Amino acid sequence: MGRGPSIEGRKNAEDAKRAKVFTKLIREITIATRAGVADPALNPRLRTAVDKALSANMPKDTIERAIKRGSGADGAGEELRYEGYGPGGVAMIIECFTDNPTRTVAEVRHALTKHGGNLGTSGSVAFQFTRCGELAFATGGDAAAEEKVLEAALDAGADDVVNEHGESTVLCAPDQFEAIQQKLAEAGLHALHAGVGMRPNNRTAVPEETLESLTDLLERLDALDDVSEVYHSALLPSA
């Protein structure tokens, strides 16, 4: 009989996955610190990043080191944004944090061109997205659960609620994100994931023949150490 993965092998895979998640969270904490101040109580973006890190069981000393790095006390780097198109004409915004822009743009360009996409100029794609706050809640398509989120969101002053793929996503203005997140928590609603980012104004249907290439591209970009976030306009099939 064949043997499945060893316990050690599974643990190594889990450790690698956890390390990758931590890398992304550390980067977001660093960026948030640079964008504001090093005190989470006075920096909403940093507070959100720290909350996400704590939810992922990141040690507090790791969080503190990331804040220290972002404050300029340890290490250097800059936040960059690249725009372009992936396979099937999917619009993409790729946000990065790097200490070597030359390396980063080369890696991003290579990933795009290898998968049938191309890197565009600044502003070539951004107009297709809107910056907003998003808070997603698991409602499983249940009408009562969706109604509860909708009522709480409207009471909190949110702009809209979108129901798709078993989730209800509350949309709001970036400067209202913290207040609305707090009000929804007080209403007993705790988001699966939340943050401020770029949301496409319209979704692009992806032809089946390019879906695999797009998926590979997204995975490749996510694996790049310098990439913080990837936003795209693709209408992907639900998992």
C-alpha positions as CSV (number, residue, x, y, z in Angstrom):
1,M,0.0,0.0,0.0
2,G,1.2,3.5,-0.7
3,R,1.9,5.8,2.2
4,G,0.5,9.2,2.5
5,P,2.5,12.3,3.5
6,S,4.4,11.9,6.8
7,I,3.4,13.8,9.9
8,E,6.7,15.7,9.5
9,G,6.0,16.4,5.9
10,R,2.5,17.8,6.7
11,K,4.0,19.9,9.5
12,N,6.7,21.3,7.2
13,A,4.0,22.3,4.6
14,E,1.9,23.9,7.3
15,D,4.9,25.8,8.7
16,A,5.8,27.1,5.2
17,K,2.2,28.2,4.6
18,R,2.2,30.0,8.0
19,A,5.5,31.7,7.3
20,K,4.1,33.0,4.0
21,V,1.0,34.4,5.7
22,F,3.3,36.0,8.3
23,T,5.5,37.6,5.6
24,K,2.4,39.3,4.1
25,L,1.1,40.5,7.4
26,I,4.6,41.8,8.5
27,R,4.7,43.7,5.2
28,E,1.3,45.3,5.8
29,I,2.3,46.3,9.3
30,T,5.4,47.9,8.0
31,I,3.6,49.8,5.2
32,A,0.9,50.9,7.5
33,T,3.4,52.3,10.0
34,R,5.2,54.2,7.2
35,A,1.9,55.6,6.0
36,G,1.1,57.1,9.4
37,V,2.5,56.8,12.9
38,A,3.9,53.9,14.9
39,D,1.0,53.9,17.4
40,P,-1.9,51.6,16.5
41,A,-4.2,53.7,18.6
42,L,-3.5,56.7,16.4
43,N,-3.1,54.9,13.1
44,P,-6.3,53.1,11.9
45,R,-4.6,51.2,9.1
46,L,-1.9,50.0,11.4
47,R,-4.5,49.0,14.0
48,T,-6.3,46.9,11.4
49,A,-3.0,45.2,10.3
50,V,-2.1,44.4,13.9
51,D,-5.5,43.0,14.5
52,K,-5.1,40.7,11.5
53,A,-1.7,39.6,12.7
54,L,-3.0,38.8,16.2
55,S,-5.9,36.8,14.7
56,A,-3.3,34.8,12.8
57,N,-1.5,34.1,16.1
58,M,1.6,36.2,15.2
59,P,3.8,36.7,18.3
60,K,3.7,40.2,19.7
61,D,7.5,40.6,19.4
62,T,7.3,39.9,15.7
63,I,4.6,42.6,15.4
64,E,6.7,45.0,17.4
65,R,9.7,44.4,15.1
66,A,7.6,45.1,12.0
67,I,6.4,48.4,13.5
68,K,10.0,49.3,14.3
69,R,11.0,48.5,10.8
70,G,8.2,50.6,9.4
71,S,9.1,53.5,11.6
72,G,12.5,53.7,10.0
73,A,14.3,52.5,13.0
74,D,15.2,49.2,11.3
75,G,15.5,48.7,7.5
76,A,14.3,50.8,4.6
77,G,11.8,50.5,1.8
78,E,9.2,52.2,-0.3
79,E,5.6,51.5,-1.3
80,L,5.0,51.2,-5.1
81,R,2.0,50.5,-7.3
82,Y,2.1,48.8,-10.7
83,E,-0.8,48.6,-13.1
84,G,-1.4,46.3,-16.0
85,Y,-3.4,43.6,-17.6
86,G,-3.5,39.8,-17.1
87,P,-4.7,37.1,-19.5
88,G,-8.1,37.7,-20.9
89,G,-7.9,41.4,-20.5
90,V,-8.2,41.3,-16.7
91,A,-7.2,44.7,-15.2
92,M,-4.7,44.4,-12.3
93,I,-3.3,46.7,-9.6
94,I,-0.2,45.3,-7.9
95,E,0.9,47.0,-4.7
96,C,4.5,46.4,-3.5
97,F,6.8,47.3,-0.7
98,T,10.5,47.0,-1.6
99,D,14.0,48.2,-1.0
100,N,14.9,47.5,-4.6
101,P,12.4,48.9,-7.1
102,T,14.5,47.7,-10.1
103,R,14.2,44.1,-8.9
104,T,10.6,44.4,-8.1
105,V,9.4,45.9,-11.4
106,A,11.4,43.2,-13.3
107,E,9.8,40.4,-11.3
108,V,6.3,41.8,-11.7
109,R,6.8,42.4,-15.5
110,H,8.2,38.9,-16.0
111,A,5.3,37.4,-14.2
112,L,2.7,39.3,-16.3
113,T,4.4,38.7,-19.7
114,K,5.0,35.0,-18.9
115,H,1.2,34.6,-18.4
116,G,0.1,36.6,-21.4
117,G,-0.3,39.9,-19.7
118,N,1.5,43.2,-19.8
119,L,2.6,46.0,-17.5
120,G,0.9,49.3,-18.2
121,T,1.7,52.9,-17.3
122,S,0.5,54.7,-14.2
123,G,-3.2,55.5,-14.5
124,S,-3.8,53.0,-17.2
125,V,-5.9,50.7,-15.0
126,A,-6.6,52.7,-11.8
127,F,-9.7,54.4,-13.2
128,Q,-11.4,51.0,-13.3
129,F,-11.2,50.6,-9.5
130,T,-12.5,52.5,-6.5
131,R,-10.7,52.6,-3.2
132,C,-13.1,51.6,-0.4
133,G,-13.5,49.7,2.9
134,E,-14.7,46.1,2.7
135,L,-15.9,43.8,5.5
136,A,-16.9,40.3,4.5
137,F,-19.2,38.2,6.7
138,A,-20.1,34.5,6.2
139,T,-23.8,34.3,5.6
140,G,-23.9,31.1,3.5
141,G,-26.7,32.4,1.3
142,D,-29.1,32.4,4.2
143,A,-31.6,35.2,3.7
144,A,-32.0,35.9,7.4
145,A,-28.3,36.2,7.9
146,E,-27.9,38.5,4.9
147,E,-30.8,40.7,6.2
148,K,-29.0,41.0,9.6
149,V,-25.8,42.2,8.0
150,L,-27.7,44.6,5.7
151,E,-29.6,46.2,8.6
152,A,-26.5,46.5,10.8
153,A,-24.5,47.9,7.9
154,L,-27.2,50.6,7.0
155,D,-27.5,51.5,10.7
156,A,-23.7,51.9,10.8
157,G,-23.7,54.2,7.8
158,A,-22.2,51.8,5.1
159,D,-22.7,52.6,1.4
160,D,-23.7,49.1,0.2
161,V,-23.8,45.4,0.9
162,V,-23.0,42.8,-1.8
163,N,-24.1,39.2,-1.4
164,E,-22.0,36.6,-3.4
165,H,-20.3,33.3,-2.9
166,G,-21.9,32.8,0.5
167,E,-20.6,36.0,1.9
168,S,-22.1,39.4,2.5
169,T,-19.6,42.2,1.9
170,V,-20.2,45.6,3.4
171,L,-18.8,48.5,1.4
172,C,-17.9,51.9,2.9
173,A,-15.8,55.0,2.4
174,P,-12.2,54.5,3.5
175,D,-12.4,57.2,6.2
176,Q,-15.5,55.5,7.6
177,F,-14.0,52.0,7.8
178,E,-12.8,52.0,11.4
179,A,-16.1,53.5,12.7
180,I,-18.3,51.0,10.8
181,Q,-16.1,48.1,11.7
182,Q,-16.6,49.0,15.4
183,K,-20.3,49.5,15.0
184,L,-20.7,46.1,13.3
185,A,-18.7,44.4,16.0
186,E,-20.9,46.0,18.6
187,A,-23.9,44.5,16.7
188,G,-22.3,41.1,17.2
189,L,-20.9,40.8,13.6
190,H,-17.3,39.8,13.2
191,A,-15.8,39.9,9.7
192,L,-14.0,37.0,8.1
193,H,-11.7,39.5,6.5
194,A,-11.7,43.3,6.4
195,G,-9.6,46.2,5.2
196,V,-9.4,49.1,2.8
197,G,-8.4,48.3,-0.7
198,M,-9.2,48.7,-4.4
199,R,-12.4,47.2,-5.6
200,P,-13.1,46.9,-9.4
201,N,-16.0,48.9,-10.7
202,N,-16.9,46.1,-13.0
203,R,-15.9,42.4,-13.2
204,T,-14.5,40.8,-16.3
205,A,-15.7,37.3,-17.3
206,V,-12.7,35.0,-17.7
207,P,-12.8,32.6,-20.7
208,E,-12.2,29.0,-19.6
209,E,-9.1,28.7,-21.8
210,T,-7.4,31.5,-19.9
211,L,-8.6,30.7,-16.4
212,E,-5.7,28.4,-15.5
213,S,-3.2,31.0,-16.8
214,L,-4.8,33.7,-14.7
215,T,-4.8,31.5,-11.6
216,D,-1.2,30.7,-12.1
217,L,-0.4,34.4,-12.5
218,L,-2.2,35.3,-9.3
219,E,-0.3,32.6,-7.4
220,R,3.0,33.7,-8.9
221,L,2.5,37.3,-7.9
222,D,1.4,36.3,-4.4
223,A,4.6,34.3,-4.0
224,L,6.8,37.3,-4.8
225,D,8.3,38.7,-1.6
226,D,7.9,42.3,-2.6
227,V,4.2,42.1,-3.5
228,S,1.8,43.2,-0.8
229,E,-1.6,43.1,-2.5
230,V,-3.0,42.2,-5.9
231,Y,-6.3,43.6,-7.0
232,H,-8.0,42.4,-10.2
233,S,-11.2,42.7,-12.1
234,A,-11.7,39.0,-12.9
235,L,-15.0,37.3,-12.2
236,L,-13.7,34.1,-10.8
237,P,-15.9,31.0,-10.3
238,S,-16.8,30.4,-6.6
239,A,-14.7,27.9,-4.7
